[in-house]
Amino acid sequence: MLILACALPCSAEEAPRGPAVASVTVSGAASLKPGELEAVLPLRRGSPYGPAERDLLRDVVLSFYQARGYLEAAAVISESGDKDEVTLLVSVTEGRRYVFGATSFKGLEKLTHRTLARELEYSEGEPYEYSRVMASLGRLQGLGWFEKLGVLVSSSPAGAMDVAFDLREHPMLWLKGGVGYGSEERERLSLGLAQNNFLGRGYKAELTGSLSSIWLEYRADFVNRHFLASRTELSNTSSWRRERRDGYSMETAKTAVGLGRSLAEFLRGSVTYRLQRNLIYRVAPGVSAYAPGLSRTRSLSLALNRDTSDEPFYPSRGTRSEFLLERSGGLWGGDIDFYKTHLGATAYLSAWRGTVIVLSARGGFVRETGDTAEVPIFERFFSGGANSIRGYAERAVGPEDAEGNPIGGRVTAGANAEFRFPVYKKLRGALFADGGQSALSTSGVDPSRWKMGAGFGLRYRTPVGPLRADFGYKLNPGADPSDGRWRIHLTLGESF
């Protein structure tokens, strides 16, 4: 007992503590804004200080400068104080700032140096920043042109940083086909031809035909990423589509021309003019008031999209939000007058061990104007199905005619919550809860009137997005029990 009592105080002795940081001052940072360097320093008042912290402080300062082209920068750290507190002075000698030199692309076959140079986030002669090299690399990788892409940066005695990209091109001409099955459209077939270097100028052109039990569509897409040698993107989509819906059938011929541009980091804006010829036939009596036989839509829309997610198909963190404002008729022509707005937002929260929590909300409103008596059925909002409220059939939530045919709503609102988790290798699972409603007025989309669904699902990872099977359960179905409470949704891609 005596030995034990003696050992306890001996083992409780603490190791000597070093001094704490009283303050950190920077001198010689002439090229920086006041406080810019101090904001990234790893030491603050009260931080413990020793040889390891001194080395870390110096490394951070040099890395900060070298990433901005000051490759010859030097930093000297002076210390003053006592054993309890130390005051630090970081004296910086910036030296000359390097600039971007020549850029080369090794491995070009179909693509040209000029086409790739337009994608760079820098120009020769501009001050060198490593972050702009990485941004250029990411931009090139996102184009889908390369099987392999790497970059090497080297300095020259003249004070320039030469950038060399080493690459191997993907084939530029693709024949694409697919056979699938969806819970709503049943069997489906698609065939397409895509050219990712159309006319040898980096344009993207694609022809696609698709067929299912609901629709037949032929479509042509064209994208010029640098319209008039700028960072503005020109896009055109032309299509012919025939579809069969409950209560009516419809044919549309459409052309949409858009201009889009990055407005800020993560933020993109676009303007689109749409010309569309609509022919509706085989109309049920209860749908006829919302189904003009032959009509023309001429509309201009403005869209804003903000995307901070970390991955296009399988995000685990970040947010996505979109805002759409559309005006049809009036100055733009046509014989259908309305205005429409839609807003949606989704947040991805990385939880633990590969799990992700996803929260999403959406809302929209459309109203007829001018001589248009009712918003046409093909411009209305519909709810229910794999991408809104699972457990319910597509378009099954919202206003109906006397025969049960969906007629869509002028207002829509909804929200979703999903918990995604790994199962085995490429297989993932999900637990979800959905809610929403479409109605003829804002009072009809009050949350107390929402239809709710919940369930579980499986996703299999593929290069073009997840193959998804969801098993949804109606939490508050209507009076008609004929459809059952459970519904299976099979589709490609996540719902949000």
Secondary structure, DSSP 8 states (H G I E B T S, - for coil): -HHHHHHHHHHT-------EEEEEEEE--TTS-TTTTGGG-S--TT-B-SHHHHHHHHHHHHHHHHTTT-TT-EEEEEEEE-SSEEEEEEEEE-----EEEEEEEET-SSS-HHHHHTT-S--TTSB--HHHHHHHHHHHHTTT-EEEEEEEEEE-TTSEEEEEEEEEE--SEEEEEEEEEETTTEEEEEEEEEEEEETTTTEEEEEEEEEESSEEEEEEEEEETTGGGSS-EEEEEEEEEEEEETTEEEEEEEEEEEEEEEEETTEEEEEEEEEEEEEEES--GGGGGG--SEEEEEEEEEEEEEE--S-SSS--SEEEEEEEEEEESGGG-SS--EEEEEEEEEEEEE-STT-EEEEEEEEEEEEE-TT-SS--GGGSB-B-STTSSTTS-TT-BS-B-TTS-B--BSEEEEEEEEEEEEEETTEEEEEEEEEEEEESSGGGG-GGG-EEEEEEEEEE--TT--EEEEEEEESS--S--TT-SEEEEEEES---
